Amino acid sequence: MADQKILVWGDSLSAAYGIPREQGWVNLMRNELGEKIEVINGSISGETTQGGRTRLPKALEDHQPNYVVLELGANDGLRGIPPDVTKTNLDTMIQEAQKANAKVILFGMKIPPNYGVAYSEKFEAVFADLAEKYDLPFIPFFMEDIAQNFDYLQADELHPTASAQPLLLKKILPTIKKELSSS
C-alpha cells in the first residue's frame, strides 16, 4: 500500500499526448518513485484551467492525494484566454487542494508570442505570482530544456516526443522528491 499519493493535474504535456502513455513523464515518475508513492494521472489533453477547476473537487474527493502537481494553463495561453481568468481558476484549484489537505506543486508555463509581448508577460506572471502568494514549490517552465529543440518536439512543435520525457522528468524530479522527503 502506498504511503503517499500524488495527483498530477495537467493537460496534454502530462497526459503523454501523441506517445504511448507508459513513456510519458508521469509514468516514468511513477516508476522512479516506486510503490510507496501512488501516482494518479488526472491529466487530459486539451484541458484548460476552467476544465481542471470544474473536475478537481471530485478528483480530490475520490483520490484524497497528499500532493497535487498542478500543470495547467498552456491551453489557456494558446487560446488567448485573459490571464486574469487563468489566474482565478488556478487560484481556486490551489485553495481547493489545500482545503483537502494536499500540498500543491505548481508548474509555470510559457507560450509562443502569438498574442504579443504584453500578453505573454502577463500570462507567465500568473504562475510566479500564485507560487509566491501561496509559497508553493514552483517549476517556472518545465519544458525549458526542450521547448526550443525540435529534436524533442513532435511535428506540431508543441508536444514533447517520447525521447524528451526523461528530460522533463529530470527537470521536475528534484522538486517532487524534495517535497516528498519534507513530509
TAPEDA-V980700 format. One line per field, one symbol per residue. ss: DSSP state (@ for helix, = for strand, . for the rest). phi: phi as a letter, one per 30 degrees, with the letter a starting at -180 (. if undefined). burial: b if it has 16 or more other C-alpha atoms within 10 Angstrom, else e. A space follows every 10 residues. Layout:
ss=???
phi=???
burial=???
This chain:
ss=...======= .......... @@@.@@@@@@ @@@...==== =.......@@ @@@@@@@@@@ @@@...==== =..@@@@@@. ..@@@@@@@@ @@@@@@@@@. ..=====... ..@@@.@@@@ @@@@@@@@@@ @@@@..===. .........@ @@=......= .@@@@@@@@@ @@@@@@@@@@ @..
phi=.ddbbccccb cedcdieibe edcdddddde dddiddcccc ccdbeidcdd dddddeeddd ddchddbbdc bbkeddddci deeddedddd eddddddddd icdccccdbb bddecjddde dddddedddd ddechcebce adcedbeccd dccdedibcd ddddedddde dceedddddd ddc
burial=eeebbbbbbb bbbbbbbbbe eebbbbbbbb eebeeebbbb bbbbebbbbb ebbeebeebb eeebbbbbbb bbbbbbbeee bebeebbbbb bbbbebbbeb ebbbbbbbbb beeeeeeebb eebbbbbbeb beeeebbbbb bbbeebbeee ebbbeeebbb bbebbebbbe bbbeebeeeb eee
